[in-house]
Each structure stands twice: as C-alpha cells, then as structure tokens.
Amino acid sequence: MIKHINFTDFINYSGGAVGSDRYWEITGKKYRFLNHNHFWYKFKNPYSSDDDEITEEQYQEGIIYVKKANLTLKRKNIERYLHLLSRNWQQVKNADTIFAIGEFNTKTTLKGGTGWAVQMAIDIINQFLYLTRNQKNGIFTIIINLNIVIYLF
C-alpha cells in the first residue's frame, strides 16, 4: 500500500545562503515542497522573509550549541560569524531529519556552515542525519542515529 505524502507538511529549514541552501529550495520546489524557512539574525539574506528572523532568545540559545559544536570543530575567530552560526541551531532544533551535502574538512567533520549544523545534530543525536559527500571520486554517505555511525560506499 502506498501512503499519500502531503508535501505541504514538509518544511525546508536553511540559512538561505547562495549555494547548498538555495539548491535545497530549488530542488524542493521542483518536487512540490512548498515551505522554506531561511533563518536569519540581524542581517536578512535575499531569500528570507521577515517571519524567518530568529529572536534574541533563540540567538543566545544557538550560541550555546555553537560553542558545544566548536569543542569538536576547533575553529578559530568564530565570534564574527555568530549571527550565522547561531541560526544554524534553529535549523537543527526544528528538524526531524537532516540532509546535508558538504565537503569534508577532516575525516569526521565538514567545512563551512553545513559543518556547524551537522556537528550540532551529531551533538544532540535526536535526529537521523543523512550526509552525502559530493566529490568527483564517488559518493560517500553517513547515516547517524542514536550514536551509531554507518559508512556506506
């Protein structure tokens, strides 16, 4: 039996950045995913609506998870990017499932803003996380659930 999927029930949470965030929105719309929230704090991006701005309280909450993620990521000079990194926490917090496309920074972490969101998801492990490595030499997928890491080649 095939269950009817109501695509209006799905929400794409992102920061709305040009690149992967925008790609998820374009692809989602192609497949009738109509709800796209592009969180922002103080500096609105071109794809966000006014309703997507996070509150000061949400921003401060996000900083806690940014700092926790940085215990693993060990990135420097993050203060100037807190308005971007903190909003990533809202994406993770509101998601049931996270799909990420990114480039590895190390064997266990990703580069850029995607790396922050993925690390926050790993830190709280209450979602499934699907990660695809998009490189010329093949596809690499990690599925993380309940502290189990499975590498698929």
C-alpha positions as CSV (number, residue, x, y, z in Angstrom):
1,M,0.0,0.0,0.0
2,I,1.4,3.4,-1.0
3,K,0.7,6.1,1.6
4,H,-0.1,9.6,0.2
5,I,2.5,12.1,1.1
6,N,1.4,15.6,1.7
7,F,4.3,17.8,0.7
8,T,2.9,20.8,2.4
9,D,3.7,19.1,5.7
10,F,7.4,19.3,5.0
11,I,9.5,22.3,5.9
12,N,12.9,23.1,4.5
13,Y,14.9,24.9,7.2
14,S,18.1,26.6,6.0
15,G,20.0,29.8,6.3
16,G,19.1,30.7,2.7
17,A,22.8,31.0,1.6
18,V,23.7,31.0,-2.1
19,G,24.9,27.5,-2.7
20,S,23.6,24.4,-1.0
21,D,20.8,26.2,0.9
22,R,19.5,27.7,-2.3
23,Y,19.9,24.4,-4.1
24,W,17.7,22.6,-1.5
25,E,15.0,25.2,-2.0
26,I,15.1,24.9,-5.8
27,T,15.1,21.1,-5.7
28,G,12.3,21.1,-3.1
29,K,10.1,23.3,-5.1
30,K,10.6,21.0,-8.1
31,Y,9.2,18.2,-6.1
32,R,6.4,20.2,-4.5
33,F,8.0,21.0,-1.2
34,L,6.5,24.5,-0.7
35,N,7.5,25.5,2.8
36,H,11.0,27.0,3.0
37,N,12.2,28.9,6.1
38,H,15.5,30.7,5.8
39,F,16.5,31.7,9.3
40,W,18.4,34.9,9.9
41,Y,19.5,37.2,12.7
42,K,20.1,40.9,12.2
43,F,21.2,40.5,8.6
44,K,18.5,39.3,6.3
45,N,19.5,37.3,3.2
46,P,17.8,37.7,-0.2
47,Y,15.8,34.5,0.2
48,S,14.4,35.1,3.7
49,S,11.1,36.5,4.7
50,D,10.6,38.8,7.7
51,D,9.0,35.9,9.6
52,D,12.2,33.9,9.4
53,E,14.2,36.2,11.7
54,I,15.2,34.4,15.0
55,T,14.6,36.2,18.3
56,E,17.4,37.4,20.6
57,E,16.5,34.5,22.9
58,Q,16.9,32.0,20.0
59,Y,20.1,33.6,19.1
60,Q,21.5,33.2,22.6
61,E,20.3,29.6,22.8
62,G,22.1,29.0,19.5
63,I,25.4,30.3,20.8
64,I,25.4,27.6,23.5
65,Y,25.2,24.9,20.8
66,V,27.7,26.7,18.6
67,K,30.2,26.6,21.4
68,K,29.5,22.9,22.1
69,A,30.0,22.1,18.4
70,N,33.3,24.0,18.4
71,L,34.6,21.7,21.0
72,T,34.8,19.2,18.1
73,L,35.3,21.5,15.2
74,K,38.0,23.6,16.9
75,R,37.5,26.6,14.6
76,K,39.1,30.0,15.3
77,N,37.6,33.5,15.2
78,I,34.0,32.4,15.3
79,E,32.7,35.5,17.1
80,R,32.2,37.5,13.9
81,Y,30.1,34.7,12.4
82,L,27.8,34.0,15.5
83,H,24.8,35.6,13.8
84,L,25.1,33.0,11.0
85,L,26.2,30.0,13.2
86,S,23.5,30.6,15.9
87,R,20.7,30.5,13.3
88,N,22.0,27.0,12.3
89,W,20.9,25.8,15.7
90,Q,17.3,26.7,14.8
91,Q,17.6,24.6,11.7
92,V,18.8,21.6,13.6
93,K,16.4,22.1,16.6
94,N,13.3,22.3,14.3
95,A,14.2,19.4,12.1
96,D,13.0,15.8,12.2
97,T,15.6,14.7,9.7
98,I,18.6,16.5,8.3
99,F,20.0,16.0,4.8
100,A,23.4,17.6,4.2
101,I,25.6,18.0,1.2
102,G,29.1,19.0,2.0
103,E,32.8,18.8,1.7
104,F,34.8,17.1,4.4
105,N,37.2,19.2,6.5
106,T,38.6,16.2,8.3
107,K,37.6,12.5,8.3
108,T,34.7,13.3,10.7
109,T,33.8,17.0,10.1
110,L,32.5,19.1,7.3
111,K,33.6,22.5,6.0
112,G,31.6,25.7,6.3
113,G,28.2,26.4,7.8
114,T,27.0,22.9,6.8
115,G,29.7,21.5,9.1
116,W,28.4,23.5,12.0
117,A,24.8,22.3,11.5
118,V,25.9,18.7,11.1
119,Q,28.0,18.8,14.2
120,M,25.2,20.3,16.2
121,A,22.9,17.4,15.0
122,I,25.6,14.9,15.9
123,D,26.0,16.5,19.4
124,I,22.3,16.1,20.2
125,I,21.6,12.9,18.2
126,N,17.8,13.0,18.3
127,Q,17.5,13.0,14.5
128,F,18.5,10.9,11.6
129,L,21.3,12.6,9.7
130,Y,22.0,11.8,6.1
131,L,25.2,13.2,4.7
132,T,26.4,12.8,1.1
133,R,29.9,13.6,0.1
134,N,29.7,15.2,-3.3
135,Q,33.1,14.8,-5.0
136,K,34.4,13.6,-8.3
137,N,35.7,10.3,-6.8
138,G,32.3,9.0,-5.8
139,I,29.6,9.2,-3.2
140,F,30.1,8.9,0.5
141,T,27.1,8.7,2.8
142,I,27.0,8.7,6.6
143,I,23.8,7.8,8.5
144,I,23.9,8.7,12.1
145,N,21.3,7.7,14.6
146,L,21.5,7.0,18.3
147,N,25.3,7.2,18.3
148,I,25.7,4.6,15.6
149,V,27.7,5.7,12.6
150,I,27.4,3.7,9.4
151,Y,29.6,4.4,6.4
152,L,28.2,3.4,3.0
153,F,30.4,3.4,-0.1
